[in-house]
Amino acid sequence: MDLAYLRAHPEHLPTFLTHQRIRETPVSGGDICAASRLTLDDGHSVFAKTWPERAEHGAPEGFFAAEAAGLRWLREAGTVAVPEVVVALPELLALDWIEPGEPTPEAAELFGRELAGLHRAGAPAFGAEWPGFIGALPQDNTPDPGPWPEWFAQRRLLPYLRMSVDNGALTGAEAGPVEELIDRLAEFGGDEPPARLHGDLWPGNLLWGHDDRVWLVDPAAHGGHRETDLAQLALFGGPPHLDRITAAYREAWPLADGWRERVPLHQLHLLLVHTALFGAAYRAAVDSVARAALSGTGRATVDG
């Protein structure tokens, strides 16, 4: 199987993998899926993601389709580098292989400008035209005209707060500040029309390429607030050269007054997803950013 055949017959890839007709090398692929590099007969490689065989159940319906839709939508903006979808099937996703490189200040600055361009491409509404996932959890993408504070509270904070309380990851004491934020969200300002977001932009979802560009992978793409992408990027220690990324972004498209103080507010979504998925290990992080958001300091630090 070569790349031309794979593009013409993507449905054949699972059969070739089952019968070991393609060289498959495991690679790092995150916490949810199994990942591998597939080397084809013509020397091309693709990156493949599958649901782990050890999992009790198969991939949720629409899981890989949602990621494929998000990648294509981000790629359509023609700004930041996004791998092309080669195969999108219910049981797997295959993308162009991106050769890794080293982080450089120049690549960081280029990425900051490109990310601003991606956000400027906009979205017709908050949410998206396809059902969403973030990690292995469903994410309500029902298109919504806004305003942003109400949408963010009801679609991005409250569902994962409820999951986190139900699974015991958050006690009533930790849930209280989050509930207060949800009730007061409109007070924090910064309301904007929907931007075109990656949606799960923690530093692990940046791929520093050998071509001196930063590539976006593993999106939970949707229309949302651009400060959310930037705030998530600062989580868990941030990527290399974060200051260069932010400065280049702000030069290309200045942020609204008060953006620094709103960083913890925007980080709260992804941290609640972590308590919903992974449990109490992220309890202190949720409590820290919720209290920082309420105090308006913007000083919470989450290093993982």
C-alpha positions in Angstrom: 0.0 0.0 0.0 1.3 3.4 -1.0 0.0 6.9 -0.2 -1.9 7.2 -3.4 -3.7 3.9 -2.9 -4.4 4.8 0.8 -6.0 8.1 -0.3 -8.1 6.3 -2.9 -9.1 3.4 -0.6 -9.0 4.5 3.0 -11.4 1.9 4.1 -8.8 -0.8 3.4 -6.4 0.5 6.1 -7.8 -1.6 9.0 -7.5 -4.8 7.0 -3.8 -4.1 6.1 -3.1 -3.4 9.7 -4.8 -6.5 10.9 -2.8 -8.7 8.5 0.4 -6.8 9.3 0.9 -5.6 5.7 2.2 -2.2 6.9 5.1 -1.5 9.1 3.7 -0.1 12.3 5.9 1.6 15.0 4.3 2.7 18.3 4.7 6.4 19.1 3.6 8.8 21.8 0.0 9.8 21.3 -1.5 11.2 24.5 -3.6 9.7 27.3 -6.7 8.5 25.4 -5.7 6.7 22.1 -3.0 4.3 21.0 -0.8 6.0 18.4 1.6 4.6 15.8 3.7 5.6 12.7 2.7 3.7 9.6 5.4 3.4 7.0 4.0 2.7 3.5 5.5 0.9 0.5 6.5 4.2 -1.2 8.4 5.4 1.9 5.7 7.9 3.0 4.6 7.7 6.7 1.2 8.6 8.3 0.3 9.0 11.9 -2.5 6.7 13.0 -4.7 6.9 16.1 -6.9 4.0 17.3 -8.9 3.2 20.3 -6.8 1.1 22.7 -7.4 -2.6 22.4 -7.3 -2.9 26.2 -10.3 -0.6 26.6 -13.5 -2.2 27.9 -15.6 -0.5 25.2 -14.9 0.7 21.7 -14.5 4.4 20.7 -17.6 6.5 21.4 -19.7 7.0 18.3 -18.4 9.9 16.3 -15.2 10.2 18.2 -12.8 10.1 15.3 -15.2 11.9 13.0 -15.3 14.8 15.4 -11.5 15.1 15.4 -11.3 14.9 11.7 -14.0 17.6 11.2 -12.1 19.8 13.6 -8.8 19.3 11.9 -10.3 20.1 8.5 -12.1 23.2 9.8 -8.9 24.5 11.4 -6.9 23.7 8.2 -9.5 25.6 6.0 -8.4 28.8 7.7 -5.1 28.6 5.9 -3.1 30.1 8.7 -1.6 27.8 11.4 -0.1 24.5 10.3 -2.5 21.6 10.7 -1.9 18.0 9.5 -4.1 16.8 6.6 -6.6 14.1 7.3 -5.7 11.0 5.2 -8.1 8.5 6.6 -11.1 9.0 8.9 -13.0 5.9 9.9 -15.2 5.0 12.9 -12.3 3.0 14.4 -9.2 5.0 13.5 -7.8 8.3 12.2 -4.7 8.7 10.0 -3.0 12.0 9.4 0.1 13.3 7.5 3.2 12.4 9.4 5.0 15.5 10.7 8.7 15.1 11.3 9.5 16.5 14.8 12.0 19.3 15.3 13.3 21.5 18.0 11.4 24.5 19.5 12.9 27.8 18.4 12.1 31.4 19.2 11.5 32.1 15.5 9.0 29.2 15.2 7.2 30.5 18.4 6.8 34.0 17.0 5.5 32.7 13.7 3.0 30.5 15.5 1.8 33.4 17.6 1.0 35.3 14.4 -0.6 32.3 12.8 -2.7 31.6 15.9 -4.1 35.1 15.7 -4.9 34.5 12.1 -6.7 31.3 12.9 -8.8 33.0 15.6 -9.6 35.9 13.2 -11.0 33.4 10.7 -14.0 33.2 13.1 -16.9 30.9 13.5 -20.6 31.3 12.6 -21.6 30.6 16.3 -20.3 29.4 19.6 -20.0 25.6 19.3 -19.7 23.8 16.0 -21.7 22.0 13.3 -20.6 18.5 14.5 -20.9 16.7 17.9 -17.9 17.4 20.0 -15.5 15.5 22.2 -12.7 16.7 24.6 -10.5 13.8 25.6 -12.9 10.9 25.8 -15.8 13.0 27.1 -18.6 14.4 25.0 -18.6 18.2 24.6 -21.9 20.0 23.6 -21.2 21.8 20.4 -24.8 22.8 19.7 -24.4 26.1 17.8 -25.3 29.0 20.0 -25.4 32.8 19.1 -24.3 33.7 22.6 -23.5 35.9 24.4 -20.3 34.2 25.3 -20.6 34.3 29.2 -23.8 32.4 29.2 -22.7 29.9 26.6 -19.3 29.3 28.4 -21.0 28.8 31.8 -23.7 26.4 30.6 -21.8 24.5 27.9 -18.1 24.5 29.0 -18.1 24.8 32.8 -21.3 23.4 34.3 -21.4 20.0 32.6 -17.8 19.1 33.7 -18.4 20.5 37.2 -21.4 18.1 37.6 -19.3 15.2 36.3 -16.5 16.0 38.7 -18.8 16.2 41.7 -20.6 13.1 40.7 -17.3 11.1 40.4 -16.1 12.4 43.8 -13.2 14.4 42.3 -14.5 17.6 43.7 -16.1 18.1 47.1 -18.7 20.7 47.9 -15.9 23.0 49.1 -14.2 23.0 45.8 -17.4 23.2 43.8 -18.5 26.3 45.6 -16.1 28.8 44.0 -16.8 27.3 40.6 -20.6 27.7 41.1 -20.0 31.3 42.1 -18.0 31.9 38.9 -20.7 30.4 36.8 -23.3 32.7 38.4 -21.1 35.8 38.0 -19.5 35.1 34.7 -20.9 38.1 32.9 -19.2 40.4 35.4 -15.7 39.6 34.2 -16.0 41.3 30.8 -14.1 40.5 27.6 -17.1 39.3 25.7 -16.3 38.9 22.0 -17.8 37.2 18.9 -16.8 33.6 18.4 -13.3 32.9 17.2 -12.1 29.7 15.5 -10.5 27.7 18.3 -8.4 24.6 18.7 -10.3 24.1 21.9 -7.8 21.8 23.8 -4.7 23.9 23.4 -2.6 22.7 26.3 1.2 22.6 25.4 1.1 18.9 24.6 -1.0 19.5 21.6 1.6 21.6 19.9 4.0 19.7 17.6 7.2 21.5 16.9 8.1 20.4 13.4 11.4 19.9 11.6 10.2 22.6 9.1 10.4 25.3 11.9 6.7 25.6 12.2 4.4 24.7 15.1 1.6 22.3 14.1 -1.7 21.9 15.9 -2.9 18.4 16.8 -5.6 16.7 18.8 -8.2 19.6 18.7 -11.6 19.9 20.3 -12.3 22.6 17.7 -15.3 24.9 17.9 -16.3 28.6 17.9 -15.4 30.1 21.3 -13.5 32.9 23.0 -9.9 33.3 21.7 -8.6 34.0 25.2 -9.5 30.3 26.1 -6.9 29.0 23.6 -4.3 31.3 25.0 -5.1 30.6 28.6 -4.9 26.8 28.0 -1.6 27.2 26.3 -0.2 28.6 29.6 -1.2 25.5 31.6 1.2 22.8 32.9 4.3 25.0 32.7 3.5 26.3 29.2 5.3 25.5 25.9 8.9 26.6 25.2 9.1 30.3 24.3 5.5 31.1 25.5 6.5 34.7 26.0 7.4 35.0 22.3 4.2 33.3 21.2 2.1 35.7 23.3 3.9 38.8 22.3 3.7 37.9 18.6 0.0 37.1 19.0 -0.7 40.4 20.7 1.2 42.3 18.0 -0.9 40.7 15.3 -4.2 41.1 17.2 -4.2 42.9 20.6 -6.2 41.4 23.4 -9.0 43.2 25.3 -8.3 45.0 28.5 -8.2 42.7 31.5 -7.1 39.6 29.6 -4.4 38.7 32.1 -6.9 38.6 35.0 -9.2 36.4 33.0 -6.6 33.7 32.3 -7.7 31.5 35.3 -11.3 31.8 34.3 -10.5 30.5 30.8 -8.3 27.7 32.2 -11.1 26.4 34.3 -12.8 24.6 31.5 -9.9 22.3 30.7 -9.1 21.7 34.4 -12.7 20.6 35.0 -12.4 18.2 32.1 -9.3 16.8 33.9 -11.2 16.2 37.2 -14.1 14.7 35.2 -11.7 12.4 33.3 -8.9 11.7 35.8 -10.3 12.4 39.2 -9.1 14.1 42.3 -5.5 14.5 41.2 -6.5 17.8 39.6 -8.7 18.9 42.6 -6.2 21.5 43.9 -5.7 22.9 40.4 -9.4 23.5 39.9 -9.7 25.2 43.4 -6.6 27.4 42.7 -7.8 28.7 39.3 -11.4 29.2 40.5 -10.2 31.3 43.5 -7.7 33.3 41.4 -10.5 34.0 38.8 -12.8 35.2 41.6 -10.1 37.5 43.1 -9.2 38.9 39.6 -5.5 38.3 40.2 -4.8 36.1 37.2 -2.0 34.5 39.2 -2.9 30.9 39.5 -0.1 28.6 38.4 -0.8 25.0 37.3 2.2 23.0 36.6 0.5 19.5 36.3 
